[in-house]
Amino acid sequence: MTSNVCVLGAGRMGSSIARTLLDRGYSTWVWNRTAAKCEPLAALGAKVAPSVEDGIRAADVVIINVLDYAASDALLKRDGIGSVLAGKAVVQLTSGSPRLAREEARWVEAHGARYLDGAIMATPNFIGKSETALLYSGSRDVYEKHKPLLSALGGGTSYVGELAGQASALDTALLTQMWGGLFGALQGMAVAEAEGLDLETFKSHLSAFKPVVDAALFDLVDRTNARRFAGDDATLASLGAHYSAFRHLLEACEERGLNAAMPRAMDMIFRQALSLGRMEDDFASLAPLFRNGSPPQNGEATNA
Amino acid sequence: MTSNVCVLGAGRMGSSIARTLLDRGYSTWVWNRTAAKCEPLAALGAKVAPSVEDGIRAADVVIINVLDYAASDALLKRDGIGSVLAGKAVVQLTSGSPRLAREEARWVEAHGARYLDGAIMATPNFIGKSETALLYSGSRDVYEKHKPLLSALGGGTSYVGELAGQASALDTALLTQMWGGLFGALQGMAVAEAEGLDLETFKSHLSAFKPVVDAALFDLVDRTNARRFAGDDATLASLGAHYSAFRHLLEACEERGLNAAMPRAMDMIFRQALSLGRMEDDFASLAPLFRNGSPPQNGEATNA
């Protein structure tokens, strides 16, 4: 039995979701605050819901994709909605923080519905493709029952945990790693250009150096996972060795008048670890310092 | 005609360099402050120089690899050295900043010798391997004349420019990109674990997401190189879209009491760009903000 779906929000992403579902033969209702945005979808066979209530009432699965949680709250958190939600599967695909996802789960569940939170790791034009990843957390029942429908939106769909905030947290964690590398590239390019190097040269060496960087990245994750912070035979470079090279970056920024906001933040963290006696420890020994702003009190695994 | 080489410094890296040269049949002199460290090399056929002066005098090519430039200065910048340097090729492999390399080049050249500065992108055990990268800048003549010898130390040897500081700058630039990604991973892991996710889950999704991150990285370099900062059809995500997701990181750090030094530095740069009206511009439009701490005055390419 095919589910009836309602997609609330027909912006670029919501429309792409609705089109993909229609294409796979799902009976699809759509609603959008500006009704005109539903017209192209209606032309493809979507049924246009006259109101949010009507859309929810007609569907087993309610997919929400609007600008942000404030917009989502404006749709859902008002009279008349709570009573039609009972028994529905609510799939929140609006981008938000882990906290917002957790709060939304409590609200939805309090109204007798089940809640699945999703993070879309792609732009709208990638919805429906085999390589597109969507991360889900919250109700495992909803995920299992509607897996064919959810997988229609992206072949790389996966369930990451029962806590509603976990999809958003994993999304944020992956983007954070990406932003680190991108901001690092921006900083590195500024250093290279300040010394008269062109960015073609930077790029070709960045490619050549990539296997080393990737190996260091996955080694860092493995060591942090295993809490193997002390330096050992497999340590690629000790914290002291990293910091010795890192000081050249600080000097280059100062000498060339480059923005040093990022290097200064890194320097603060490096120096905090070194002040804890971690010179000979692995780079991964920085990990505990990220959990909170103050140094760990119990002296986690260190050579000292 | 094979060159006579002198390697000053027989620590882990210097010894690995000397061993590799001996292995390739180069007539190799070695010197180290603690002479005992030369003994294993002597057993392999190295000639031990009784003094730095003697080592330099015996060689055409002088390779220096000591702890830092201060240690290098202590060897070279004293009476009796200047007079034996004339006509030699000095290859400085001690790790240092671009400024130190530039100053060293001036000093060496003032004593009638030619100067090549090198950055070793590897740990000692990788010296001599086909994939090992060494970056060189400074005297092109020295590089061309001694290319077989230099390439013996690593198959990925390349010459990056005539300014002595350029090898160090490129080394620093590449490491900066790496540190960005590593610090980003540490921050991301803290966010994931704060929400109860295990790092195996993080790692598997990090692998799956890698192609997206790599594409964004090289796109950023290409756009920065071309100064294509305005948003266009090929823009992967606008600065506004990035920042909208980025705020979830700030919120997660605040809610979970995570170290926010890195996110705060990134936030400052994001907000500076947004205050310049770059919401719809490409992520690459952050690049000019890294060149100096203050906003550009001439309003580089922007949609605004």
Interface residues (C-beta under 8 A of the other chain):
Chain A: D68 S95 G96 S97 P98 R99 M121 T123 A133 L135 G156 S158 V160 G161 L163 G165 Q166 S168 A169 L170 D171 T172 A173 L174 L175 T176 Q177 M178 W179 G180 G181 L182 F183 G184 A185 L186 Q187 G188 M189 A190 V191 A192 E193 A194 E195 G196 L197 D198 L199 E200 T201 F202 K203 H205 L206 S207 A208 F209 K210 V212 V213 D214 A216 L217 F218 L220 V221 D222 T224 N225 L236 A237 H242 S244 A245 F246 R247 H248 L249 E251 A252 E255 G257 L258 N259 A260 A261 M262 P263 R264 A265 M266 M268 I269 F283 L286 A287 L289 F290 R291 N292 G293
Chain B: D68 S95 G96 S97 P98 R99 M121 A122 T123 A133 L135 G156 S158 V160 G161 L163 G165 Q166 S168 A169 L170 D171 T172 A173 L174 L175 T176 Q177 M178 W179 G180 G181 L182 F183 G184 A185 L186 Q187 G188 M189 A190 V191 A192 E193 A194 E195 G196 L197 D198 L199 E200 T201 F202 K203 H205 L206 S207 A208 F209 K210 V212 V213 D214 A216 L217 F218 L220 V221 D222 T224 N225 L236 A237 H242 S244 A245 F246 R247 H248 L249 E251 A252 E255 G257 L258 N259 A260 A261 M262 P263 R264 A265 M266 M268 I269 F283 L286 A287 L289 F290 R291 N292 G293
